[in-house]
Amino acid sequence: MQQLARLEPPDAQAGQPLDVVLDTDTYNEIDDQFALVYALLSPERIRLHAVYAAPFQNRTTTPEAGMRRSYDEIVRILGLFGRDPAGLAFEGSTRWLTGAGAVPSAAASDLIDRAGGHDAADPLYVVAIGAPTNVASALLTAPDLAEQIVVVWLGGNPTTWHTAAEFNLEQDPDASRVLFDSGVPLVHVPCLNVTEHLRTTLAEIDWFVRPCGALGGYLAGIYEAYYTDHFGRSKVLWDIGAIAYLIDPGWTPSALVHSPILTADLTWSHDPRRHLVRELLTVDRDAIFGDLFRKLGAYRDSA
């Protein structure tokens, strides 16, 4: 019953913000930067306690190199807010969990320690928007952690889709399995057909984001640099969907489903005897971008 209670969407009208940590492969793409900014701009709903650098192997040669680039990008974003990274930003896993068990890291250790003051009635929300190696390692190291947290993970595809394969999931499949097998309260934020709707264009970025000081200029710059030709083209910012779930779950309709089994060929298998997880079904693209753009404008005006 406690697990089901923690799977209830957080009350958007609650007076107190949620305690949150963010696990992000920040340099892998450009949506992580927007998600981190969105969290920092939403103190009315999100009390951000820590940011963990997740590994990735896309624009770099090794997971460790990706993690360190992610850490540097976290520090860069925090600097735009005038925030000191000491005690706030933490380096994560230097290799994949796959076949080797938990990967020790400063991020995993901090998550275990930081969740210590929380319980089923007052969980720590762990928003993971990369390969979940850090989070899975913490759960394997300290299984009781599952009683203190709620994981909101963006990765994979809907459990009704013909394949689960997606970048975050397939980077570290064993870590992804830990999330679905451990029994930790999990909010699954799929990509295809769900957060895939979170698209914006350079015209919108130029109008709503670029004028917002150094912060807006940086976000607009990385957006513009992502493509060489923006004519008739949009770009999806998947990761802001996980943040939006905490800000207002009404923007992200969801349902309880039995936790799927991630097979060796990265498809979903189903067993109705399995525990429940919550899965996002769609997103309100306009409400989410409207909230983000308004907050960026308010930040500009208050600077």
Secondary structure, 3 states (H helix, E strand, C coil): CHHHHHCCCCCCCCCCCEEEEEEECCCCCCHHHHHHHHHHCCCCCEEEEEEEECCCCCCCCCHHHHHHHHHHHHHHHHHHCCCCCCCCEECCCCCCCCCCCCCCCHHHHHHHHHHHHCECCECEEEEECCCCHHHHHHHHHCHHHHHCEEEEEECCCCCCCCCCCCHHHHHCHHHHHHHHHCCCCEEEECCCCCHHHCEEEHHHHHHHHCCCHHHHHHHHHHHHHHCCCCCCCEEECCCHHHHHHHHCHHHCCEEEEECCEECCCCCEECCCCCCEEEEECCCCHHHHHHHHHHHHHHHHHHC
